[in-house]
């Protein structure tokens, strides 16, 4: 007969000696603390971007008596209006903020020419290293998500109201379920989801476009080793040309009536997952890892500091 005492977490068994001996042996095999697994994930994001703007603006001013005639090919590179430049003697291109290579040719009362070339190169690196402790055969989740809000418009016959419509999530989600096998091996069932915003929203009431990549697998690795989930790459390029009709199609000369803009972006994601088995009965391995992190973070753990004292 078995009786359980929940208050003291005790199992009381009553029976003959042979059965009690078998029960004691069975409980000794079942009541064993399972090792824990420390899951470390390193998420590396590499971004590269390059933009190139090249354009020429022409403007001619013709004065015929009291008539002022202006012919221009403007693409937003400089400050338009020859008349204002003549009155204040402000050079064209001042509105561009002096960015990039800018050249100005100005003949007051006749014409002006503005040439601007600007190239921008961006390189970025983002590193995220979360860590979580999980029991054997239990699931661990590592989640790093960016939320982008969008609006919701409620239109009626009298008035339209705008309110918070929700959020669109993008980021990295990793789930790992470890299983400790014989010979210090680990069976890892993992899933990696990487999503990112790929542009601006076309409407305030709509969330921005998002691209998502999912990977999942089951692998067997030795204790303390790392698996690499990499090669997830997103590359986009765009080219825009603004030109004066017909004039921009003329070979060579047509470049004087054009504005070119090119952009290229490239993003790469790498995920490294490492699993370490913590087997020590007294949690000494866990204490060591905790003390090391507390020391690295320079945080007071609350324990009193024992210092030697000399008594004469």
Residue pairs with C-beta under 8 A, 6 or more apart in sequence:
1 13
1 14
1 15
2 11
2 12
2 13
2 14
3 11
3 12
3 13
3 14
4 10
4 11
4 12
5 11
5 12
11 27
13 20
13 23
15 23
33 281
34 135
34 136
34 137
34 180
35 136
35 180
35 277
35 278
35 279
36 133
36 134
36 135
36 136
36 277
36 278
36 286
37 133
37 134
37 135
37 136
37 178
37 180
37 186
37 275
37 276
37 277
37 278
38 131
38 132
38 133
38 275
38 276
38 278
38 289
39 131
39 132
39 133
39 134
39 140
39 142
39 176
39 178
39 273
39 274
39 275
40 129
40 130
40 131
40 273
40 274
40 275
40 276
41 129
41 130
41 131
41 142
41 174
41 176
41 271
41 272
41 273
41 274
42 127
42 128
42 129
42 271
42 272
42 274
43 126
43 127
43 128
43 129
43 130
43 144
43 172
43 174
43 269
43 270
43 271
44 125
44 126
44 127
44 269
44 270
44 271
44 272
45 124
45 125
45 126
45 127
45 128
45 267
45 268
45 269
46 124
46 125
46 267
46 268
46 269
46 270
47 122
47 123
47 124
47 125
47 126
47 265
47 266
47 267
47 268
48 122
48 123
48 124
48 264
48 265
48 266
48 267
49 120
49 121
49 122
49 123
49 263
49 264
49 265
49 266
50 119
50 120
50 121
50 122
50 262
50 263
50 264
50 265
51 118
51 119
51 120
51 261
51 262
51 263
51 264
52 118
52 119
52 120
52 260
52 261
52 262
52 263
53 100
53 116
53 117
53 118
53 119
53 259
53 260
53 261
54 116
54 117
54 118
54 259
54 260
54 261
55 75
55 77
55 115
55 116
55 242
55 258
55 259
55 260
56 73
56 113
56 114
56 115
56 255
56 256
56 257
56 258
56 259
57 72
57 73
57 74
57 75
57 77
57 78
57 92
57 113
57 114
57 115
57 259
58 72
58 73
58 111
58 112
58 113
58 256
58 257
59 70
59 71
59 72
59 73
59 74
59 80
59 82
59 92
59 111
59 112
59 113
59 114
60 70
60 71
60 72
60 82
60 110
60 111
60 112
61 68
61 69
61 70
61 82
61 83
61 86
61 109
61 110
61 111
61 112
62 68
62 69
62 70
62 71
63 69
63 109
68 83
70 81
70 82
70 83
72 80
72 82
73 244
73 247
73 257
74 80
75 242
75 259
76 259
77 93
77 96
77 114
77 116
77 259
78 92
78 93
78 94
78 95
78 96
78 104
78 114
78 116
79 85
79 90
79 92
79 93
79 94
79 95
79 96
80 92
82 92
82 112
84 90
85 91
85 92
85 106
85 108
85 112
86 108
86 109
91 104
91 106
92 104
92 106
92 112
92 114
93 102
93 104
93 114
93 116
96 102
96 116
99 116
99 118
100 116
100 117
100 118
100 119
101 115
101 116
101 117
101 118
102 114
102 115
102 116
103 113
103 114
103 115
103 116
104 112
104 113
104 114
104 115
105 111
105 112
105 113
106 112
106 113
128 144
128 172
130 142
130 144
132 140
132 141
132 142
133 278
133 286
134 140
134 176
134 178
136 178
136 179
136 180
137 177
137 178
137 179
138 177
138 178
139 175
139 176
139 177
140 175
140 176
140 177
140 178
141 173
141 174
141 175
142 172
142 173
142 174
142 175
142 176
143 171
143 172
143 173
143 174
144 171
144 172
144 173
145 169
145 170
145 171
145 172
145 173
146 169
146 170
146 171
146 197
147 167
147 168
147 169
148 167
148 168
148 169
148 170
148 197
148 201
148 207
148 208
149 164
149 165
149 166
149 167
150 165
150 166
150 167
150 168
150 201
150 204
150 205
150 206
150 207
150 208
151 162
151 163
151 164
151 165
151 204
151 205
152 162
152 163
152 164
152 165
152 166
152 205
153 160
153 161
153 162
153 205
154 160
154 161
154 162
154 163
165 205
166 207
167 207
168 197
168 207
168 208
168 210
169 195
170 195
170 196
170 197
170 210
170 212
171 194
171 195
172 192
172 193
172 194
172 195
172 269
172 271
173 191
173 192
173 193
174 190
174 191
174 192
174 193
174 271
174 273
175 190
175 191
176 188
176 189
176 190
176 191
176 273
176 275
177 188
177 189
177 190
178 186
178 187
178 188
178 275
179 186
179 187
179 188
179 189
180 186
180 277
181 187
181 220
184 222
184 223
184 277
185 220
185 221
185 222
185 223
186 220
186 221
186 222
186 223
186 275
186 277
187 218
187 219
187 220
188 218
188 219
188 220
188 221
188 227
188 273
188 275
189 216
189 217
189 218
190 216
190 217
190 218
190 219
190 227
190 229
190 273
191 214
191 215
191 216
192 214
192 215
192 216
192 229
192 271
193 212
193 213
193 214
193 215
194 212
194 213
194 214
194 232
194 269
194 271
195 210
195 211
195 212
195 213
196 210
196 211
196 234
196 267
197 208
197 209
197 210
198 208
198 209
198 210
198 211
198 234
198 236
199 208
199 209
200 208
201 207
201 208
201 209
211 234
213 232
213 269
215 229
215 232
219 227
221 227
221 275
223 275
223 276
223 277
224 274
224 275
224 276
224 277
225 274
225 275
226 272
226 273
226 274
227 272
227 273
227 274
228 270
228 271
228 272
229 270
229 271
229 272
229 273
230 268
230 269
230 270
230 271
231 268
231 270
232 268
232 269
232 270
233 266
233 267
233 268
233 269
234 266
234 267
234 268
235 264
235 265
235 266
235 267
236 264
236 265
236 266
237 262
237 263
237 264
237 265
238 262
238 263
238 264
239 260
239 261
239 262
239 263
240 260
240 261
240 262
241 248
241 258
241 259
241 260
241 261
242 258
242 259
242 261
243 249
243 254
243 257
243 258
243 259
244 257
244 258
247 253
247 254
247 257
248 254
248 257
248 258
250 257
278 285
278 286
279 285
280 286
291 301
294 301
